[in-house]
Amino acid sequence: QVQVVESGGGLVQPGGSLRLSCTASGIRLDDYFVNWYRIIPDKQRLRVATISGSGTDTYYPDSTKGRFTVSRDSAKSAVTLQMNNLQPEDAGIYFCNPYRGNSTYWGQGTQVTVSS
């Protein structure tokens, strides 16, 4: 059974930083591309970053480019999302999504709140 777990969310003031982590059991994260998504209250799903299995390729939409960094921590078998200069519009539930071909997995998400 595959289990994906996100952690690291919390409350931060505008301009602050958070570091999210994604771990998984039942699969090797290194074998999967990994997306990070943000789900906002109206249920819209927005991709905020993607990293390849090797970690050499990453993708960011314009909204997070230059502020967010996705990386792999092979020692911890984790994928991290460093988020800097957070703004209120970055708030939401963040999900890690490992995928490979037709296999895709989701965790329960971690809440990020940006407020003064």
VOGU-3710 file (C-alpha; in Angstrom, 3 decimals, decimal comma):
1> qvqvvesggg> 0,000/0,000/0,000  1,326/3,379/-0,986  1,207/6,239/1,468  2,256/9,778/0,674  2,767/12,220/3,531  3,245/15,970/3,346  4,549/18,002/6,262  5,896/21,421/7,102  2,858/23,613/6,642  1,843/26,284/9,088
11> lvqpggslrl> 1,135/29,947/9,631  3,582/32,485/8,275  3,523/36,242/7,829  3,664/37,760/4,357  7,250/37,717/3,171  8,060/34,705/5,296  9,241/31,231/4,337  8,197/27,646/4,809  9,769/24,373/3,811  7,443/21,532/2,920
21> sctasgirld> 8,481/17,918/2,767  7,001/14,937/0,964  7,807/11,358/1,855  6,296/8,124/0,669  6,131/4,498/1,657  5,418/1,697/-0,741  7,158/3,434/-3,624  10,558/4,936/-4,267  10,081/8,654/-4,803  13,229/8,706/-6,907
31> dyfvnwyrii> 11,362/6,608/-9,487  8,627/9,219/-9,888  8,123/12,708/-11,146  6,686/14,710/-8,281  4,281/17,612/-8,535  3,381/20,009/-5,779  -0,108/21,430/-6,020  -1,986/24,033/-4,065  -5,700/23,583/-3,554  -7,577/26,772/-2,785
41> pdkqrlrvat> -10,993/27,097/-1,127  -12,952/26,963/-4,370  -11,278/23,573/-4,986  -9,159/24,884/-7,854  -5,959/22,901/-8,166  -2,872/24,883/-9,078  0,490/23,296/-9,828  3,289/25,161/-8,083  6,323/23,006/-8,918  7,454/19,763/-10,541
51> isgsgtdtyy> 10,670/17,790/-10,265  11,871/14,890/-12,380  12,888/11,552/-10,953  16,554/12,344/-11,343  16,064/15,788/-9,864  17,800/17,434/-12,791  14,657/18,942/-14,314  12,240/21,241/-12,578  9,245/23,298/-13,603  7,631/26,340/-12,018
61> pdstkgrftv> 4,721/28,422/-13,212  5,289/32,155/-13,384  3,471/32,611/-10,067  6,136/30,700/-8,108  9,241/31,058/-10,251  12,048/32,692/-8,308  10,316/32,181/-4,965  9,785/28,419/-4,735  12,438/25,733/-5,080  11,700/22,036/-5,376
71> srdsaksavt> 14,481/19,564/-4,685  15,202/15,986/-3,737  16,750/14,878/-0,495  17,893/11,400/-1,393  19,296/10,755/2,065  15,820/11,207/3,498  13,999/9,823/0,448  12,034/13,032/0,351  11,061/15,820/-1,978  11,134/19,278/-0,452
81> lqmnnlqped> 9,515/22,526/-1,482  11,231/25,632/-0,188  8,830/28,551/-0,347  10,176/32,073/0,123  8,532/35,476/0,107  5,144/33,926/0,726  2,125/36,059/0,001  -1,531/35,715/1,007  -2,357/34,319/-2,431  -0,011/31,395/-1,724
91> agiyfcnpyr> -2,277/30,172/1,064  -4,035/26,851/0,674  -3,573/23,156/1,174  -0,406/21,857/-0,480  -0,320/18,365/-1,896  2,526/16,209/-3,092  1,718/14,123/-6,176  4,183/11,447/-7,293  3,336/10,155/-10,733  4,755/7,825/-13,339
101> gnstywgqgt> 2,761/6,763/-16,368  -0,685/5,746/-15,161  0,397/5,559/-11,529  -0,385/8,635/-9,488  -0,597/9,080/-5,755  -1,760/11,789/-3,391  -1,222/12,586/0,232  -3,572/14,297/2,666  -1,962/17,672/2,195  -0,518/20,240/4,523
111> qvtvss> -2,115/23,595/5,259  -0,254/26,811/4,523  -1,677/30,035/5,913  -0,155/33,399/5,065  -1,449/36,173/7,245  -0,244/39,049/9,332
//
